[in-house]
């Protein structure tokens, strides 16, 4: 299995101030799992280049790491230089620039950065909240050649039925675009506790899988930001027939996050 969304960090080496406020540990390491490989995903460090270098070093030293999704400030003037640098690094398999709660959807500079990213052939991890999905769609419609991975199923609201209905409709609109994939991840972090997760996980996963189909879904633990008392990746696979496990657990990740 390839877990396509694992966070690792060491705040002694990389500055990530929000971790302390979120009650997360100062250090997070790669789980010792013989049955899994991992895609390491950036964690919104103060200095994206510092974090990228550190993650690439971890990947280079760790056989279980398939690749790294690094942060690149796509709206900044030096984006071309950033992208040229990371595109030549074999361990880099994707780029993420957090969009949730940030005023980047209407940025001409950010749009230009996405176009440059598409020209590099790297996929973009899009992390947004449920009510931001329409703005994401408007943005990526302007870059049809870009491969987009929707992180955390678009962060559905687990407590508001009307918001869940809107999320499902907006998810379906995104799924109309063949170059958009859905990462089955992040739900535990949206839930207050294990009971709430247990109540909503099956329904939300079924909607996401049914909307995108097994050929465009990937699996990701979002550990340790997301904490599932059971194993989240196994929870996801339990919603699928055994014959479809390889697509969601391995094949789609290999196709989207290609090593160079």
C-alpha positions in Angstrom: 0.0 0.0 0.0 1.1 3.6 -0.6 -0.1 6.0 2.0 -0.2 9.2 0.0 -0.6 11.7 2.8 1.9 11.3 5.7 3.2 14.3 7.7 6.6 14.1 9.3 8.5 17.0 10.9 11.1 18.0 13.5 10.7 21.5 14.8 14.3 21.5 16.0 15.2 21.5 12.3 12.2 23.2 10.6 10.0 26.0 12.0 6.3 25.1 12.0 4.6 27.3 14.5 1.0 26.1 14.2 1.9 22.6 15.5 2.1 23.8 19.1 -1.2 25.6 19.0 -2.8 22.4 17.5 -1.5 20.3 20.4 0.7 18.2 18.0 4.1 16.9 19.0 7.4 18.7 18.2 8.5 15.7 16.2 6.7 13.2 13.9 8.4 10.3 12.3 7.7 7.7 9.6 5.8 4.7 11.0 7.6 1.4 11.0 5.3 -0.4 8.6 6.7 -3.2 6.4 3.5 -3.3 4.4 3.5 0.4 3.4 5.3 3.1 1.4 4.6 6.7 2.0 4.2 10.1 0.3 5.4 12.8 2.6 3.4 16.0 2.4 4.5 19.4 3.5 3.2 20.8 6.7 3.0 24.6 6.1 6.4 25.5 7.6 7.5 29.1 7.9 10.2 28.6 5.3 8.9 26.3 2.5 12.4 25.9 1.0 13.8 24.9 4.4 11.1 22.3 4.9 11.4 21.0 1.3 15.2 20.4 1.8 14.6 18.6 5.1 11.8 16.4 3.6 13.9 15.5 0.6 16.7 14.5 2.9 14.4 12.3 4.9 13.1 10.7 1.6 16.6 10.1 0.4 17.5 8.3 3.5 14.4 6.2 3.9 13.6 3.4 1.5 9.9 3.3 2.5 9.3 6.8 1.2 7.9 6.8 -2.4 8.2 10.6 -2.8 7.6 14.1 -1.4 4.9 16.7 -2.0 6.7 20.0 -1.2 5.4 23.5 -0.7 6.1 26.0 -3.4 4.8 29.6 -3.1 3.3 29.7 -6.6 2.2 33.3 -6.3 5.7 34.6 -5.6 7.9 36.3 -8.3 10.6 33.7 -8.2 8.3 30.8 -8.8 10.0 29.7 -12.0 13.3 29.3 -10.2 11.6 27.3 -7.4 9.9 25.0 -9.8 13.0 24.4 -12.0 14.8 23.4 -8.8 12.2 20.9 -7.4 11.3 19.5 -10.8 14.8 18.1 -11.2 14.7 16.3 -7.8 13.7 12.6 -8.2 12.1 12.5 -4.7 9.7 15.4 -5.5 6.4 13.9 -6.9 4.1 16.9 -6.3 3.6 20.4 -5.1 1.2 21.8 -2.5 0.4 25.4 -1.6 -2.3 25.6 1.0 -5.4 27.3 -0.2 -7.8 27.0 2.7 -8.6 30.2 4.4 -6.2 32.1 2.2 -6.9 34.8 -0.4 -5.2 33.1 -3.4 -8.2 31.9 -5.5 -8.4 35.2 -7.4 -4.7 35.9 -7.6 -3.4 36.3 -11.1 0.1 35.6 -9.9 -1.1 32.3 -8.3 -2.9 31.3 -11.5 0.3 31.9 -13.5 2.2 29.8 -11.0 -0.3 26.9 -11.5 0.2 27.2 -15.2 4.0 27.0 -14.7 3.5 24.0 -12.5 1.4 22.2 -15.1 4.2 22.8 -17.6 6.6 21.1 -15.3 4.4 18.0 -15.3 4.0 17.9 -11.5 0.5 17.4 -9.8 -0.9 20.0 -7.5 -2.4 19.0 -4.1 -5.3 21.3 -3.4 -6.2 21.6 0.3 -9.5 23.6 0.7 -12.5 23.7 2.9 -15.9 22.4 1.7 -17.3 25.9 1.0 -14.2 26.8 -1.0 -14.8 24.0 -3.6 -16.6 26.2 -6.1 -13.7 28.7 -6.0 -11.3 25.8 -6.5 -13.2 24.7 -9.6 -13.2 28.1 -11.1 -9.5 28.3 -10.6 -8.5 25.0 -12.1 -10.9 25.4 -15.0 -8.4 28.0 -16.2 -5.5 25.3 -16.1 -7.1 22.3 -17.8 -3.8 20.6 -18.3 -3.0 20.5 -14.6 -3.4 17.3 -12.6 -5.1 18.2 -9.3 -5.3 16.0 -6.2 -8.1 17.1 -3.9 -6.8 16.6 -0.3 -9.1 15.3 2.4 -12.1 14.9 0.1 -12.6 18.6 0.3 -13.0 18.6 4.1 -16.8 18.0 4.4 -18.7 19.4 7.3 -19.5 16.4 9.5 -22.2 18.1 11.6 -24.2 20.2 9.1 -26.5 18.1 6.8 -27.2 21.0 4.4 -23.4 21.7 4.1 -22.8 18.0 3.4 -25.4 18.1 0.6 -23.6 21.2 -0.9 -20.3 19.4 -0.5 -21.5 16.4 -2.4 -22.9 18.5 -5.3 -19.7 20.5 -5.5 -17.6 17.3 -5.4 -19.6 16.0 -8.3 -18.8 19.2 -10.3 -15.1 18.7 -9.6 -15.3 15.1 -10.6 -16.5 16.1 -14.1 -12.9 17.1 -14.8 -10.9 14.0 -15.7 -7.6 15.5 -14.3 -8.9 15.8 -10.8 -8.3 13.0 -8.2 -9.7 12.6 -4.7 -7.5 11.8 -1.7 -9.5 9.7 0.8 -7.9 11.3 3.8 -8.2 13.8 6.6 -11.6 13.0 8.0 -10.5 12.1 11.6 -9.2 15.7 11.9 -12.6 17.1 11.0 -14.3 15.0 13.8 -14.5 15.9 17.4 -13.9 12.3 18.6 -13.8 8.7 17.7 -17.6 8.3 18.0 -18.3 11.1 15.6 -15.8 9.6 13.1 -17.5 6.2 13.4 -20.9 7.7 12.7 -19.9 9.6 9.5 -16.9 7.9 8.0 -18.7 5.2 5.9 -21.2 7.6 4.4 -18.6 10.3 3.5 -16.2 7.7 2.0 -19.0 6.2 0.0 -20.0 9.5 -1.5 -16.4 10.4 -2.4 -15.6 7.0 -3.9 -18.9 6.9 -5.7 -18.4 10.4 -7.1 -14.8 9.9 -8.4 -14.8 6.2 -9.0 -12.0 3.8 -7.8 -9.8 4.9 -10.7 -9.4 8.4 -9.4 -9.2 7.9 -5.6 -6.1 7.6 -3.5 -5.7 6.6 0.1 -3.9 8.7 2.7 -3.7 8.6 6.5 -3.0 12.3 7.2 -1.1 11.0 10.2 -0.4 12.5 12.8 -2.7 15.4 12.1 -5.6 12.9 11.7 -5.9 10.3 14.5 -8.1 7.3 13.9 -8.4 4.7 16.7 -8.5 2.0 14.1 -6.3 2.1 11.0 -7.6 4.8 8.6 -6.2 3.1 5.5 -7.8 -0.2 6.4 -11.0 1.7 7.2 -11.0 3.1 3.6 -10.3 -0.3 2.0 -13.1 -1.9 4.0 -15.6 0.2 1.9 -14.3 -1.4 -1.3 -14.5 -4.9 -2.8 -11.2 -6.7 -2.6 -10.8 -6.5 -6.4 -10.7 -2.7 -6.2 -8.1 -2.4 -3.4 -5.0 -2.3 -5.7 -6.3 0.7 -7.7 -7.0 2.8 -4.6 -4.1 1.5 -2.5 -1.3 1.4 -5.1 -2.0 1.9 -8.8 -3.5 5.4 -8.7 -0.7 6.7 -6.4 1.9 5.3 -8.8 0.2 7.1 -11.7 -0.3 10.4 -10.1 2.8 10.7 -8.0 5.4 9.5 -10.5 9.0 9.2 -9.6 11.3 10.7 -12.2 
